[in-house]
Amino acid sequence: MKISRKNGARQYIKSEHPRLRWTPELHEHFVETVDRLGGKYKATPRRILQMMGVNELKISHIKSHLQV
């Protein structure tokens, strides 16, 4: 997502990747993967993405979900 200034207002520019709905099952898979990688301080977004093996997931989805 990029934010540009025009007339002092911030303009929203749509992200490259479509919005992902984190279902309870997908979230549980995410949590289990993070645990297997040693917890939230050791698991990297790239390793989480690789271990989850979900085609629709992008690294930006993982990074965003880690912030929650």
N, CA, C and O atoms as a GROMACS GRO file, in nm:
protein
  272
    1MET      N    1   0.085  -0.118   0.000
    1MET     CA    2   0.000   0.000   0.000
    1MET      C    3   0.088   0.123   0.000
    1MET      O    4   0.181   0.133   0.080
    2LYS      N    5   0.061   0.214  -0.088
    2LYS     CA    6   0.131   0.341  -0.096
    2LYS      C    7   0.036   0.451  -0.055
    2LYS      O    8  -0.084   0.444  -0.080
    3ILE      N    9   0.091   0.551   0.009
    3ILE     CA   10   0.010   0.667   0.046
    3ILE      C   11   0.077   0.790  -0.016
    3ILE      O   12   0.195   0.815   0.009
    4SER      N   13   0.003   0.864  -0.096
    4SER     CA   14   0.058   0.984  -0.157
    4SER      C   15  -0.022   1.104  -0.108
    4SER      O   16  -0.138   1.092  -0.068
    5ARG      N   17   0.042   1.220  -0.111
    5ARG     CA   18  -0.024   1.343  -0.066
    5ARG      C   19  -0.072   1.422  -0.187
    5ARG      O   20   0.002   1.444  -0.283
    6LYS      N   21  -0.197   1.465  -0.180
    6LYS     CA   22  -0.254   1.547  -0.286
    6LYS      C   23  -0.348   1.645  -0.217
    6LYS      O   24  -0.444   1.605  -0.152
    7ASN      N   25  -0.320   1.770  -0.231
    7ASN     CA   26  -0.400   1.876  -0.165
    7ASN      C   27  -0.403   1.857  -0.014
    7ASN      O   28  -0.502   1.890   0.051
    8GLY      N   29  -0.296   1.805   0.044
    8GLY     CA   30  -0.288   1.788   0.188
    8GLY      C   31  -0.359   1.666   0.242
    8GLY      O   32  -0.350   1.637   0.362
    9ALA      N   33  -0.431   1.592   0.158
    9ALA     CA   34  -0.504   1.474   0.202
    9ALA      C   35  -0.428   1.348   0.160
    9ALA      O   36  -0.360   1.346   0.057
   10ARG      N   37  -0.441   1.246   0.240
   10ARG     CA   38  -0.377   1.118   0.206
   10ARG      C   39  -0.468   1.040   0.113
   10ARG      O   40  -0.587   1.024   0.138
   11GLN      N   41  -0.411   0.991   0.006
   11GLN     CA   42  -0.487   0.913  -0.092
   11GLN      C   43  -0.453   0.766  -0.074
   11GLN      O   44  -0.336   0.729  -0.068
   12TYR      N   45  -0.554   0.682  -0.067
   12TYR     CA   46  -0.535   0.538  -0.051
   12TYR      C   47  -0.511   0.474  -0.186
   12TYR      O   48  -0.586   0.496  -0.281
   13ILE      N   49  -0.404   0.395  -0.194
   13ILE     CA   50  -0.375   0.320  -0.316
   13ILE      C   51  -0.381   0.172  -0.281
   13ILE      O   52  -0.313   0.127  -0.188
   14LYS      N   53  -0.462   0.098  -0.354
   14LYS     CA   54  -0.487  -0.043  -0.325
   14LYS      C   55  -0.359  -0.126  -0.330
   14LYS      O   56  -0.273  -0.105  -0.415
   15SER      N   57  -0.348  -0.220  -0.238
   15SER     CA   58  -0.235  -0.311  -0.232
   15SER      C   59  -0.230  -0.402  -0.354
   15SER      O   60  -0.332  -0.425  -0.419
   16GLU      N   61  -0.110  -0.454  -0.384
   16GLU     CA   62  -0.095  -0.548  -0.496
   16GLU      C   63  -0.170  -0.678  -0.469
   16GLU      O   64  -0.226  -0.738  -0.561
   17HIS      N   65  -0.170  -0.722  -0.344
   17HIS     CA   66  -0.228  -0.851  -0.308
   17HIS      C   67  -0.370  -0.834  -0.258
   17HIS      O   68  -0.400  -0.742  -0.182
   18PRO      N   69  -0.459  -0.923  -0.302
   18PRO     CA   70  -0.598  -0.914  -0.254
   18PRO      C   71  -0.606  -0.938  -0.104
   18PRO      O   72  -0.522  -1.006  -0.046
   19ARG      N   73  -0.708  -0.884  -0.045
   19ARG     CA   74  -0.730  -0.901   0.098
   19ARG      C   75  -0.752  -1.049   0.128
   19ARG      O   76  -0.817  -1.120   0.052
   20LEU      N   77  -0.698  -1.093   0.239
   20LEU     CA   78  -0.709  -1.233   0.278
   20LEU      C   79  -0.796  -1.243   0.403
   20LEU      O   80  -0.775  -1.170   0.499
   21ARG      N   81  -0.891  -1.332   0.400
   21ARG     CA   82  -0.974  -1.356   0.519
   21ARG      C   83  -0.909  -1.464   0.603
   21ARG      O   84  -0.894  -1.578   0.558
   22TRP      N   85  -0.871  -1.428   0.725
   22TRP     CA   86  -0.809  -1.523   0.818
   22TRP      C   87  -0.920  -1.600   0.888
   22TRP      O   88  -0.977  -1.553   0.987
   23THR      N   89  -0.951  -1.717   0.836
   23THR     CA   90  -1.052  -1.803   0.898
   23THR      C   91  -0.995  -1.857   1.029
   23THR      O   92  -0.873  -1.855   1.047
   24PRO      N   93  -1.079  -1.904   1.119
   24PRO     CA   94  -1.028  -1.965   1.243
   24PRO      C   95  -0.931  -2.081   1.215
   24PRO      O   96  -0.833  -2.099   1.287
   25GLU      N   97  -0.959  -2.158   1.111
   25GLU     CA   98  -0.872  -2.272   1.077
   25GLU      C   99  -0.736  -2.224   1.026
   25GLU      O  100  -0.632  -2.279   1.062
   26LEU      N  101  -0.738  -2.121   0.941
   26LEU     CA  102  -0.612  -2.067   0.888
   26LEU      C  103  -0.530  -2.004   1.000
   26LEU      O  104  -0.408  -2.020   1.005
   27HIS      N  105  -0.597  -1.933   1.090
   27HIS     CA  106  -0.528  -1.872   1.204
   27HIS      C  107  -0.465  -1.981   1.293
   27HIS      O  108  -0.352  -1.966   1.338
   28GLU      N  109  -0.538  -2.088   1.318
   28GLU     CA  110  -0.486  -2.198   1.400
   28GLU      C  111  -0.363  -2.260   1.334
   28GLU      O  112  -0.265  -2.292   1.402
   29HIS      N  113  -0.367  -2.277   1.204
   29HIS     CA  114  -0.252  -2.330   1.129
   29HIS      C  115  -0.132  -2.235   1.144
   29HIS      O  116  -0.019  -2.280   1.162
   30PHE      N  117  -0.158  -2.105   1.138
   30PHE     CA  118  -0.056  -2.002   1.156
   30PHE      C  119   0.007  -2.013   1.295
   30PHE      O  120   0.130  -2.014   1.308
   31VAL      N  121  -0.076  -2.021   1.398
   31VAL     CA  122  -0.028  -2.030   1.536
   31VAL      C  123   0.057  -2.156   1.556
   31VAL      O  124   0.163  -2.151   1.617
   32GLU      N  125   0.009  -2.269   1.505
   32GLU     CA  126   0.084  -2.394   1.516
   32GLU      C  127   0.218  -2.385   1.445
   32GLU      O  128   0.319  -2.436   1.496
   33THR      N  129   0.221  -2.321   1.330
   33THR     CA  130   0.345  -2.305   1.255
   33THR      C  131   0.444  -2.218   1.331
   33THR      O  132   0.562  -2.251   1.340
   34VAL      N  133   0.396  -2.106   1.386
   34VAL     CA  134   0.483  -2.018   1.466
   34VAL      C  135   0.539  -2.094   1.585
   34VAL      O  136   0.658  -2.081   1.617
   35ASP      N  137   0.457  -2.173   1.652
   35ASP     CA  138   0.503  -2.253   1.766
   35ASP      C  139   0.611  -2.353   1.724
   35ASP      O  140   0.712  -2.368   1.793
   36ARG      N  141   0.590  -2.420   1.610
   36ARG     CA  142   0.688  -2.517   1.562
   36ARG      C  143   0.822  -2.452   1.527
   36ARG      O  144   0.927  -2.515   1.535
   37LEU      N  145   0.816  -2.325   1.490
   37LEU     CA  146   0.939  -2.252   1.454
   37LEU      C  147   1.007  -2.190   1.576
   37LEU      O  148   1.107  -2.119   1.561
   38GLY      N  149   0.956  -2.213   1.695
   38GLY     CA  150   1.022  -2.164   1.816
   38GLY      C  151   0.959  -2.043   1.880
   38GLY      O  152   1.018  -1.984   1.970
   39GLY      N  153   0.840  -2.005   1.836
   39GLY     CA  154   0.770  -1.893   1.898
   39GLY      C  155   0.780  -1.766   1.817
   39GLY      O  156   0.851  -1.759   1.717
   40LYS      N  157   0.706  -1.665   1.863
   40LYS     CA  158   0.694  -1.542   1.786
   40LYS      C  159   0.822  -1.461   1.775
   40LYS      O  160   0.833  -1.376   1.686
   41TYR      N  161   0.919  -1.484   1.862
   41TYR     CA  162   1.044  -1.409   1.855
   41TYR      C  163   1.148  -1.478   1.767
   41TYR      O  164   1.249  -1.417   1.732
   42LYS      N  165   1.126  -1.603   1.732
   42LYS     CA  166   1.221  -1.676   1.649
   42LYS      C  167   1.168  -1.702   1.508
   42LYS      O  168   1.246  -1.712   1.414
   43ALA      N  169   1.038  -1.712   1.493
   43ALA     CA  170   0.977  -1.742   1.363
   43ALA      C  171   0.988  -1.620   1.272
   43ALA      O  172   0.948  -1.510   1.311
   44THR      N  173   1.039  -1.639   1.153
   44THR     CA  174   1.047  -1.530   1.056
   44THR      C  175   0.930  -1.540   0.959
   44THR      O  176   0.880  -1.650   0.934
   45PRO      N  177   0.887  -1.427   0.903
   45PRO     CA  178   0.776  -1.432   0.808
   45PRO      C  179   0.801  -1.528   0.692
   45PRO      O  180   0.710  -1.601   0.652
   46ARG      N  181   0.922  -1.529   0.639
   46ARG     CA  182   0.951  -1.616   0.525
   46ARG      C  183   0.940  -1.764   0.563
   46ARG      O  184   0.883  -1.842   0.487
   47ARG      N  185   0.991  -1.803   0.679
   47ARG     CA  186   0.983  -1.942   0.723
   47ARG      C  187   0.838  -1.981   0.752
   47ARG      O  188   0.796  -2.092   0.721
   48ILE      N  189   0.762  -1.890   0.813
   48ILE     CA  190   0.619  -1.916   0.839
   48ILE      C  191   0.548  -1.942   0.706
   48ILE      O  192   0.474  -2.039   0.693
   49LEU      N  193   0.572  -1.855   0.608
   49LEU     CA  194   0.510  -1.869   0.477
   49LEU      C  195   0.546  -2.003   0.413
   49LEU      O  196   0.458  -2.072   0.360
   50GLN      N  197   0.673  -2.040   0.418
   50GLN     CA  198   0.718  -2.166   0.360
   50GLN      C  199   0.655  -2.286   0.430
   50GLN      O  200   0.610  -2.380   0.364
   51MET      N  201   0.653  -2.285   0.562
   51MET     CA  202   0.600  -2.400   0.636
   51MET      C  203   0.449  -2.414   0.625
   51MET      O  204   0.396  -2.525   0.627
   52MET      N  205   0.380  -2.302   0.614
   52MET     CA  206   0.234  -2.310   0.603
   52MET      C  207   0.193  -2.372   0.470
   52MET      O  208   0.097  -2.449   0.465
   53GLY      N  209   0.263  -2.340   0.363
   53GLY     CA  210   0.234  -2.400   0.233
   53GLY      C  211   0.096  -2.370   0.178
   53GLY      O  212   0.036  -2.456   0.114
   54VAL      N  213   0.046  -2.250   0.201
   54VAL     CA  214  -0.086  -2.209   0.150
   54VAL      C  215  -0.063  -2.118   0.030
   54VAL      O  216  -0.002  -2.011   0.043
   55ASN      N  217  -0.112  -2.158  -0.088
   55ASN     CA  218  -0.085  -2.086  -0.212
   55ASN      C  219  -0.129  -1.940  -0.210
   55ASN      O  220  -0.060  -1.854  -0.265
   56GLU      N  221  -0.243  -1.910  -0.149
   56GLU     CA  222  -0.298  -1.774  -0.150
   56GLU      C  223  -0.221  -1.678  -0.061
   56GLU      O  224  -0.230  -1.556  -0.078
   57LEU      N  225  -0.145  -1.732   0.035
   57LEU     CA  226  -0.072  -1.648   0.130
   57LEU      C  227   0.048  -1.582   0.066
   57LEU      O  228   0.122  -1.645  -0.010
   58LYS      N  229   0.067  -1.457   0.096
   58LYS     CA  230   0.185  -1.382   0.054
   58LYS      C  231   0.258  -1.336   0.180
   58LYS      O  232   0.199  -1.333   0.288
   59ILE      N  233   0.383  -1.299   0.166
   59ILE     CA  234   0.462  -1.258   0.282
   59ILE      C  235   0.399  -1.134   0.348
   59ILE      O  236   0.410  -1.118   0.470
   60SER      N  237   0.335  -1.048   0.269
   60SER     CA  238   0.270  -0.930   0.328
   60SER      C  239   0.154  -0.970   0.419
   60SER      O  240   0.130  -0.904   0.520
   61HIS      N  241   0.082  -1.079   0.386
   61HIS     CA  242  -0.026  -1.128   0.472
   61HIS      C  243   0.032  -1.176   0.605
   61HIS      O  244  -0.023  -1.147   0.711
   62ILE      N  245   0.144  -1.248   0.599
   62ILE     CA  246   0.208  -1.301   0.720
   62ILE      C  247   0.257  -1.187   0.808
   62ILE      O  248   0.232  -1.186   0.929
   63LYS      N  249   0.326  -1.091   0.749
   63LYS     CA  250   0.378  -0.977   0.825
   63LYS      C  251   0.267  -0.900   0.893
   63LYS      O  252   0.280  -0.860   1.009
   64SER      N  253   0.158  -0.879   0.822
   64SER     CA  254   0.045  -0.807   0.878
   64SER      C  255  -0.017  -0.886   0.994
   64SER      O  256  -0.052  -0.828   1.097
   65HIS      N  257  -0.031  -1.016   0.976
   65HIS     CA  258  -0.094  -1.100   1.079
   65HIS      C  259  -0.006  -1.110   1.203
   65HIS      O  260  -0.058  -1.127   1.313
   66LEU      N  261   0.124  -1.102   1.187
   66LEU     CA  262   0.216  -1.105   1.302
   66LEU      C  263   0.197  -0.984   1.391
   66LEU      O  264   0.226  -0.990   1.511
   67GLN      N  265   0.149  -0.873   1.336
   67GLN     CA  266   0.131  -0.750   1.412
   67GLN      C  267   0.009  -0.753   1.502
   67GLN      O  268  -0.001  -0.674   1.595
   68VAL      N  269  -0.082  -0.842   1.475
   68VAL     CA  270  -0.209  -0.846   1.551
   68VAL      C  271  -0.188  -0.900   1.689
   68VAL      O  272  -0.283  -0.910   1.766
   0.00000   0.00000   0.00000
